[in-house]
């Protein structure tokens, strides 16, 4: 799959089917397992007071925008934005939320 096909909307997924988005199947797909871990870590930092990093994120009012509460949306954004196994999620403006316009 080519990135330009995802960006243009010609292709909507990697081709392995919707089953990749079921929690139990994520861990079977090595490329998605890491991306799922990044996504779940982001949710924990912002939404779980028991998370060790919550005080730097959720306690300061940083949230994950509703569109990214569903893994499929985060996954598709990541592919369109050329996610690679050596990359991490980063907010452009550290005072703003996790959302497509503020992350790279």
C-alpha positions in Angstrom: 0.0 0.0 0.0 1.3 3.5 -0.8 0.9 6.5 1.5 -0.5 8.6 -1.4 -3.3 6.1 -1.9 -4.3 6.5 1.8 -4.1 10.3 1.6 -6.2 10.4 -1.5 -8.8 8.2 0.0 -8.4 5.4 -2.6 -7.5 3.0 0.1 -9.1 3.0 3.5 -7.1 0.3 5.4 -4.0 -1.8 5.1 -6.0 -4.6 3.5 -6.0 -7.2 6.3 -9.6 -6.4 7.2 -11.6 -5.1 10.0 -10.5 -7.9 12.3 -7.3 -6.0 12.9 -9.3 -3.6 15.0 -10.6 -6.1 17.4 -8.6 -5.9 20.7 -7.6 -9.5 20.6 -6.3 -9.3 17.1 -4.2 -6.2 17.5 -1.6 -8.2 19.5 -1.3 -10.7 16.6 -0.2 -8.1 14.1 3.3 -6.8 15.0 2.9 -3.5 13.2 -0.3 -2.6 14.9 0.7 -3.9 18.3 3.1 -1.0 18.8 0.7 1.6 17.4 -2.0 0.2 19.7 0.4 0.5 22.6 1.0 4.2 21.7 -2.7 4.8 21.5 -3.5 3.1 24.8 -0.7 4.9 26.5 -2.0 8.3 25.3 -5.5 7.4 26.7 -4.0 6.3 30.0 -1.9 9.5 30.4 -4.9 11.6 29.9 -7.7 9.6 31.5 -6.4 7.3 34.2 -5.5 9.0 37.5 -3.5 5.9 38.5 -1.2 6.2 35.5 2.3 7.5 36.5 2.2 10.2 33.9 -1.4 11.4 34.5 -0.2 14.4 36.6 1.5 15.8 33.5 -1.4 15.3 31.2 -4.9 14.5 32.4 -4.5 16.4 35.7 -3.5 19.5 33.7 -6.6 19.2 31.5 -5.0 17.5 28.5 -7.5 15.2 26.8 -7.7 12.9 23.8 -10.1 14.4 21.4 -13.3 12.2 21.0 -12.4 11.2 17.4 -9.3 9.4 18.7 -11.2 7.5 21.4 -11.8 4.9 18.8 -8.6 3.1 17.7 -9.6 2.8 14.1 -9.6 6.6 13.7 -6.2 6.9 15.3 -4.8 4.1 13.3 -6.0 5.6 10.0 -4.6 9.0 10.9 -1.3 7.4 11.7 -1.0 5.6 8.4 -1.9 8.8 6.4 0.7 10.7 8.4 3.4 8.1 7.5 3.7 6.3 10.8 6.8 4.2 11.1 8.0 1.8 13.8 10.7 4.2 14.9 8.2 7.1 15.5 6.3 8.3 18.6 3.3 10.5 19.1 4.2 14.2 19.8 1.9 17.2 20.4 3.0 20.3 18.4 1.7 22.5 21.2 2.2 20.9 24.6 -0.6 23.0 26.1 -3.2 21.6 23.7 -5.0 18.2 23.4 -4.1 15.1 21.6 -5.9 15.5 18.2 -5.1 15.2 14.5 -4.3 18.9 14.1 -2.0 19.1 17.1 0.0 15.8 16.7 2.8 14.5 14.5 
